[in-house]
């Protein structure tokens, strides 16, 4: 990730992931930790998992993020995503989604951070209590916020994907293609 960020000239604070069993619990705790890390002023937070690959140039990425940030109606931008329902195009670059999975890379505006963090904390609590991982995963639990409390957007052109490899969550080699 450090090499990827250096290649794209992306700076920020790297959060050490939290290891837990099952792996999905560590993932959840890591996202809560990332969203709990103080940032200066009204700064959006971009969270990227360690298996991310950007599929566009930094300039293309910047254009999409800037369009998202300039649209006051949008709260969360899923740069890597798995759309589970037909999105609604809102521009040449962005679409609104109310049923997306994958927390591999997303940008959250400051006002939305507490809502996403609370959603992820509920996921961690459910997983800690032995909840069903298919229902308690971060990217399933945050669907309760999509299209209701918060407006989620995704680029119309795929800009980031999860790198194929061993998944601590699935405990096997995975290639989601998203």
C-alpha positions in Angstrom: 0.0 0.0 0.0 2.8 2.4 0.8 4.3 1.8 -2.7 0.8 2.2 -4.3 0.3 5.5 -2.5 3.7 6.7 -3.4 3.1 5.9 -7.1 -0.1 8.0 -6.9 1.4 10.7 -4.7 -1.2 10.1 -2.0 -0.3 11.2 1.5 -2.0 10.6 4.8 -2.0 8.6 8.0 -1.5 4.9 7.7 -3.4 2.9 10.3 -2.0 -0.5 11.4 -4.7 -3.1 10.8 -6.1 -5.0 13.8 -5.7 -8.7 13.8 -8.6 -10.8 15.2 -10.3 -14.1 14.7 -12.4 -14.3 12.7 -10.6 -12.1 10.2 -13.8 -10.2 9.4 -13.8 -9.0 13.0 -10.3 -7.6 12.6 -11.4 -5.9 9.4 -14.3 -4.3 11.2 -12.2 -3.1 14.1 -9.6 -1.7 11.7 -12.3 0.4 9.9 -13.6 1.7 13.2 -10.1 2.6 14.2 -9.5 4.4 10.9 -12.8 6.4 11.3 -11.9 7.2 14.9 -8.5 8.7 14.0 -8.7 12.5 14.4 -8.2 14.5 11.2 -7.8 18.3 11.0 -10.9 20.5 10.5 -13.5 19.5 8.0 -11.3 17.0 6.2 -12.9 14.0 4.4 -11.5 10.6 5.3 -10.4 8.1 2.6 -10.1 4.5 3.9 -8.3 1.9 1.7 -7.8 -1.7 2.6 -4.4 -3.3 2.1 -5.4 -5.2 -1.0 -6.4 -2.3 -3.2 -5.3 -1.5 -6.7 -6.1 1.8 -8.4 -7.0 1.3 -12.1 -6.7 4.9 -13.2 -4.2 7.7 -13.0 -4.0 10.1 -10.1 -5.4 12.9 -12.3 -8.5 10.8 -13.1 -8.9 9.8 -9.4 -8.6 13.5 -8.4 -11.3 14.5 -10.8 -13.8 12.0 -9.4 -13.0 12.8 -5.8 -13.3 16.5 -6.5 -16.7 16.1 -8.2 -17.9 14.1 -5.2 -16.6 16.6 -2.7 -18.2 19.5 -4.6 -21.6 17.9 -4.5 -23.2 18.7 -1.2 -25.9 16.1 -1.6 -23.4 13.2 -1.5 -22.0 11.7 1.7 -19.9 8.6 0.8 -17.9 7.8 -2.3 -17.2 4.1 -2.9 -14.0 4.1 -5.1 -14.0 0.3 -5.1 -17.4 -1.3 -5.2 -19.7 -4.2 -5.9 -23.0 -2.8 -7.1 -25.9 -5.1 -6.1 -28.6 -3.0 -7.8 -28.8 -0.7 -10.7 -27.3 2.7 -9.9 -28.6 6.1 -10.9 -26.2 8.1 -13.1 -26.0 11.7 -11.9 -23.1 12.9 -14.1 -20.7 11.5 -16.7 -18.4 10.5 -13.8 -20.7 9.6 -10.8 -23.7 7.4 -10.0 -25.8 7.0 -6.9 -26.1 3.6 -5.3 -28.3 2.3 -2.6 -27.1 -1.3 -2.6 -23.3 -1.5 -2.8 -20.9 -3.9 -1.1 -17.2 -3.8 -0.5 -15.3 -1.5 1.9 -12.0 -1.8 0.0 -11.8 2.0 -0.6 -14.2 4.8 0.2 -14.2 8.5 1.0 -16.4 9.9 3.7 -17.3 13.5 4.2 -16.9 14.8 7.8 -20.7 14.9 8.6 -21.1 11.3 7.5 -18.2 9.9 9.5 -20.1 9.4 12.8 -22.9 7.5 11.0 -20.5 5.2 9.2 -18.4 4.6 12.3 -21.6 3.8 14.3 -22.7 1.4 11.6 -19.3 -0.3 11.7 -19.3 -0.4 15.5 -22.6 -2.2 15.3 -21.1 -4.7 12.9 -18.1 -5.3 15.3 -20.5 -5.7 18.2 -22.6 -8.3 16.4 -19.5 -10.1 15.1 -17.9 -10.1 18.6 -21.1 -11.7 19.9 -20.8 -14.5 17.3 -23.3 -13.0 14.8 -23.6 -14.4 11.3 -20.8 -13.1 9.3 -23.0 -13.0 6.2 -25.3 -10.5 7.9 -22.9 -8.7 10.2 -20.1 -7.8 7.8 -19.3 -4.1 7.5 -20.4 -3.9 3.9 -23.7 -5.5 4.7 -24.5 -3.5 7.8 -23.7 -0.2 6.1 -26.4 -0.9 3.6 -28.9 0.3 6.2 -27.5 3.8 5.6 -27.5 3.7 1.8 -30.3 5.6 0.1 -31.7 6.7 3.4 -29.7 8.5 6.0 -26.7 8.9 3.7 -26.3 9.2 -0.1 -23.6 6.8 -1.5 -22.0 7.5 -4.8 -19.6 5.4 -7.0 -17.6 6.3 -10.1 -19.3 5.2 -13.3 -15.9 4.0 -14.5 -14.2 1.5 -12.1 -11.2 3.3 -10.5 -10.1 0.8 -7.9 -10.4 -2.9 -7.3 -9.4 -5.5 -4.7 -6.2 -7.2 -5.6 -6.6 -11.0 -6.0 -4.9 -12.8 -3.1 -5.3 -14.6 0.2 -8.2 -13.3 2.2 -8.0 -13.4 6.0 -11.7 -13.0 6.0 -12.6 -15.8 3.5 -9.5 -17.8 4.6 -8.8 -18.7 1.0 -7.5 -17.2 -2.2 -10.1 -14.8 -3.6 -10.5 -12.8 -6.8 -13.7 -10.8 -6.6 -13.0 -8.9 -9.8 -14.2 -5.7 -8.1 
